Amino acid sequence: MITREDGEGVICIEQNEHGLISGQLVHQWRDDLFLRPDLKPRVTYAITHHDRSWIPLDRKLEYSEEEGKVASFIDYPLKRKLRAYEQGVHQFLKEDVYAAYLISRHYASFFENGEEKEGVPFMAQEKQRQKRLFSQLLYKDISLTKEEETFHFDLLQLCDNLSLYLCMNTWGASKEEEISWFKTGFPQRLRPLNGEKFQAFWQSETEVRLTPFPFHTNRLHIRLPYKKLIKKRLTKTTVTEEYKKAPVNYHPIVITP
């Protein structure tokens, strides 16, 4: 769950919904800026569904009585996250090997700094899986080069970050008010765009300017589904029920050059 405080309430955005927004972004990506356009459907599938493993977790919210807040994807219990990530990769293996490879890389990247010790064995396990998939299956299946695979992985993480930018920030935030993750731009550098740094700026509560602008359309429209919970009604025992009965709202955002 993506959560942020909003006055007397809490904005909640499900991880899978955030993933679907990532999918909208890659779906509109220009083919001339895409390495191996013939693989775009497979990459789009991976990006669109990269947080599908969160669906069961977001059905049962975690609430901290001490901190008085709903747990976000950042502070959600790690063991349950790891179990969901592993199950998610197994599910993708039944559907598309390349999608499973990209998702495995994505999940493993969360633990590369070594700060969460429980995640280190998971990362090592997934890196071994990635070697097997890339060497034994991918070359035979789609004759993929390392440069192409790197582009697809970076694109997954960029679309993930762009969607998080829309979901995690207060809509309409100034640069000074934005979350620290994306204030100076996004870390991914894509060869078809000459390694130019991507940067986003809120123009209003419903418009974001993105440079460079890599999409087919000049105005990319997003409808962001969310629920708003009333903080004073939340306890460890009531939070899931409060979430179930809260209505779904939609926040419109247009991304422009």
N, C-alpha and C positions, 0 to 999 in steps of 0.2 A: 504494500500500500504506500502510495505517495501522500504525505500529509503535510499541512502547514496551518499555522494559526491564522484565524481571520476574525478578529474581535472576540465576541463571545462564542464563536463557533470554531470548528475544525473542518477545513476542506480536505476531502478524501478522494483520491483518484486511484483506481485499481491498476495494478501493474500491467495486466494484460491489455487494458484500454490504452495505456501509455504506449505499449508495444504496437498496437494497431495504428496509432498515430505515426510511429516510426515507419510503419509499412506504407502509409500514405505518402510520406516523404520520398522513399526510395521508388515507389511506383511512378512518381512524377519526374524522376531523375532523367536528364537528357541522355539518349543513347550514345551521342558522340562524346560524352564525358564519362562513359562507362566502359571499363576494360572487359572485353569478352561479353558483348551484349547478348550473345546466345545463351549465356548463363544467368541473365537477369531474372527470369522467373524463379530460379532456384535460390538466388541470393535474396530476392524480394520475399520469398516464402520464409526464409530464416529470419530476416529482419522483422517481418510482420509478426511472427509468432515467438520471438526470442524470450518473452516473459510469460509464456503460456504456463510454465511450471508454477507460477504464483497463483493460479486460479484457486486451487484448494486452500492455500494459505490465506488468501484475502476473503475467504468465506468465514473465517474465524479470527477476528481481530484480537490483537494483544494490547492490553492496557496496563500502564504502570501507575499504580496507586500513589507511589512515592513522588513521581514526577508529574502526575496528573495529566498524562498525555497518551494518545494512541500511538503505538509503535509504528514507525515508518519502515520502509525496506532497509534502511541503514541500520537501525537498532533492533530489528526483528531477531528472535533467537537463532543463533548461528547453526546449531545442529539441524534444526528443522529446515533452514534454508538449504544447507548442503544436501540433505536428503532429497529435497524437491529438485535441486539442480541436477543431481545424478539421475533421478527418474526422468527429468526432462530430456536429457541427452539420450537415454535409452529409448524414449518414445520417438525422437527424431530419427534414430537409426532405423526404425521400422518404416519410415516414410521417405527420407532423402538423406543419403550418406553425407553429401556435401553440406547440407543444412546442419546436420549433427556435428560435423567438424567445426563449422563456424561458431555454433552455439557453445561447444565445448571450449573453444578458445576464449570466447567471451566470458563465460563463467570463471574459467581459470584465472583470467586477468585480474579479477577482483582481489586476488590474494598474493599478487606478485611482490608487494612490499613487505610481506612476512609479518605484518602487525597482528593478524589474527592467527594464532598458532594452530588452531583446529582446522583452519583452511589450507594449511601447507600440504598435508597428505592428500587432500582432495585435488589440489593443484597438480601435484606430482602424478597422481593417478590419471588425471585428464590429459596431461602432457604426453604421457605414454600412449594413451588412446589416440591422441592426435597424430603422433608419429606413425602408428599402425595404419590409421585411415589414410593419411596423406601418401605414404610410401606404397602401401599394398593395394589401395582401392582407387584413389583419386586419379593418379596418372593413367591407370588402365581405363577408368570410366570416362573422364572428360579431358585428358591430356592438359592438365592445368599447370601453369608455371607458378613459381613462387611469387613473382611480381603481381600476377593477377590475383592470387589468393590473398596477398597482403592488401591489395586495393579493396577487395570484397570485405575483408575483416575490418579495415579502417572505416569503410563506408557503414558497416553495421554499427560500429561504435559512434560514428558521427551522427547517424540518424537517431540512435539512442540518446545521445547528448542533446541534440536539437529538441527532441520531444521532452526530455527532462527540463530543458530550459523553459518550455511552454508551461509545464506542469508544476514545477517547483517554485518558480518566482511568483511574487505578487504581480498580478496582471497590471501592466502599465508602469512597472518599477523603473526608477532611474538607474543608471549604471552604479551609482553609489549604494543603492538599495538592493541590488541583485545579490543572489547567493554567490559566495566566493568562487565556486567551481568554474563559472563561465564569464566572469567579469572581463577578463582579458582575451576572450575568444576560446576557440575549441582546439584541442591539441592535435587532432588528426590533420595530416597533410596529404593531399591526393595528387598523384602525378598528372592526371588529365587536366587539373587546374593549376599546374606548375607549382604545386606546394603552397599556394596562397593560403593565408590563415583565414578561417571562417570566423566571422564576428556577427553577433545579433544585437539588436537594439530595440527596445520597446518604444514605439511611437505614440501609442495610446493603450488603453486597456484591451483593445481588440486588434491592434496591428503591430507586427514585428517586422523590422527591416533586416534582411540577411545579405551579407556580402562575403564572398562572391555568391551569385544567384544561379544555381545549377539546374533549375526546373524547366519543364516544357512550357508551363504557363507563367504569365507575369504576375498573377495573383493566385496564390495557393490557399484555398479556404479549408480551415480545420474547425470541427465541432468537438469540443473537449468535454466529455461526460464526467460529472463529479457529483458527490453528495456532500452536504454540509450538516455536520452533527453539532448539537448544542452541548457545550462543554459541561455545564452543570448537571446534565442528565447522565453523564458517563461514569460508570464504575467498571471494575473488572468483570462483574457478572452481567452488566446491562449493555456493554458496548456493542457486542455482536448483534443483539436484537435491535438496538437503536439504529445500527447501520442498515439492517435488513428493511426496516420500515421507512427509512428516509427516502424521499423522492429523488430521482435522478434529474439533475439539471444539466444544461449544455451551455458552455461558454464559447462564443464564436471568436476565432482568431484568423486573420488573413496575413500571410507572409508575402512580403513585397521586396523588390530589389532596392 
